Amino acid sequence: MSKKVKILLFIVAVLALGVILVFVLKSCQDSEPSSGLLGTWTFTGDFLEPDVEADLVLQINEFAPAPDAENTYLGVGCMQTETSGGWAPLSLQAVFDPLAKTYALNILSTLVAPELEGGAAVIRFVGDSTTGSASGVAYLFGDEIAWSGKHTSQKVVECPAWDAALRFQGEVGNERDLAYIPPRDITGFGSENLIVSSQMQVETPDGQVILVPWETDIFTPDVNFIDSFRYHGGFEGTPILSQSYRFTLLDLLGEPIPGLEAFDRYLHCDHGAAVNLRAVYDPEAALELTWDAPALVPRRFEPLNGHGFYQLTLEHHPWQEAGFLYGTESLLTTHNIPWDSFIPGSQGSPDGADYGVSLSELEDGTYIIQLATYNYHEPEAGESGFDCRVTDSRQALIFTKQGSQITFQPAGAVSGFLHDADGNPLGGIAVQVNGAETGFVETVCSMDNGYFLFTRLPLDTFSLSTGGFGTEDCQPNDYETLILPDFTLTEDAPILDDLDLVLTQQE
């Protein structure tokens, strides 16, 4: 083979390789999403008034692959309600279809308009996008609104300042349970706002950085994010007194949303818990609840003077992921859980507001009602004024619903201390109760000071045993097993406390 032929064949091979590379690269490019969603979009729909079109300007500034889902991408930016000019943060989830070259869109932001209650409302867009256009359905206060969109620019620009209607207040407080000895304190962080975000970041006075997540992913279809974004997290221990905690909101990519931060302090937790929760059921009206108030604390716990309130909550028993099914905040020491349906947030009886579902809407089953007291003081500018939520978890009502029939009884509770023969407290020791008629069995571990506590017990005759055995949470021990004589929890005496049990070493 001549030298010229070899050179010619080499050139042909290089050209062929180039064609192959171009084809491969083109194929890869077609199977991967481009940055075609970045830039400015205009969405049009009857967002504020029926049959009156309005425009929303969406600016998508960042776009990145989701870390845990194939062909799924996350974006952040901002949205302007053109009628008011107000801007709000935006979060986007886009699932790319490599064959159709389309995106399935899920977008959350906030409408800003004076005709909306509070001047703002969370809106959700669900739809599809092809090159330069998009369409779908928006959800606002549960209503469905058709929308269409067009891509007007691929330029990425910085988001303007957020509208003043997007108020953000972070709260630090103490969640205290008086059923424990000493009382059990949980530092609680919370916020409820209309700002689309994925996490709340808390910087504590001693330099810790804590992330408080939403209860679930913000794009979960069956979760109602239309009303507000609510954050809540609890950590063992008492908040740091009289020092500022700094709160910021994080976007979908984990970065702080600029221009949004809040500060709050913990100052007081000196009021008690409401006790002796009682119920009377009227099948034609409601379940009427009454309770005994704790001592009033001037300017901190005086519900009728605007300082604090009582909170009732109803949930499944045993607890389920559904969480609270009904709740209300009352200023009086009585409240009615209605049988008939109501509009959440509407006026309750005799005061407060009802949230969740009515008794008639509950499935047949067993439920529990608990009561908390919140204090409130006149706060410094920018702070919340809510410092402490106090409960006594021994105080609760268990009720069973079967059709239109409701029966109820106080929840039982048992507590006491474990010591050795020398009077030393015994922590980490398993304690078990067994119900003779209900078959109810539960085991707890004693605390470092020897204290043990059972709550939410059915009324029954119980045996109690401790010493010698372990559980998944409590290590086995070398003490003799102690079994108490049977005792009975009744409607008139549902709580047994002050048990002082002494364990002896095995021979």
Buried (B, 14 or more C-beta within 10 A) or exposed (E): EEEEEEEEEEEEEEEEEEEEEEEEEEEEEEEEBEEBBBBBBBBBBBBBEEEEEBBBBBBBBBBEBBEEEEBBBBBBBBBBBEBBEBBBBBBBBBBBEEEEBBBBBBBBBBBBBEEBEEBBBBBBBBBBBEEEEBBBBBBBEEEEBEBBBEBEEEEBEEBEEBBEBBBBBBBBBBBBBBBBBEBBBBBBBBBEBBBBBBBBBBBBBEEEEBBBBBEEEBBEEEEEBBBBBEBBBBBEEBBBEEEBBBBBBBBBEEEEBEEBBBBBBBBBBEBBBBBEBEBEBEEEEBBBBEBEBBEBBEBBBBBEEEBBBBBBBBBBBEEEEEEBBBBBBBBBBBBBBBBEEBEEEEEBBEBBBBBBBBBEEBEEEBBBBBBBBBBBBEBEEEBBBBBBBBBBBBBBBBBBBEEEEBEBBBBBBBBBBBBBEEEEBBBBBBBBBBBEEEEBEBBBBBBEBBBBBBBBBBBBBBBBBBBBBBEEEBEEBEBEEBEBEEBEBEEEEBBBEEBEBBBEEEE
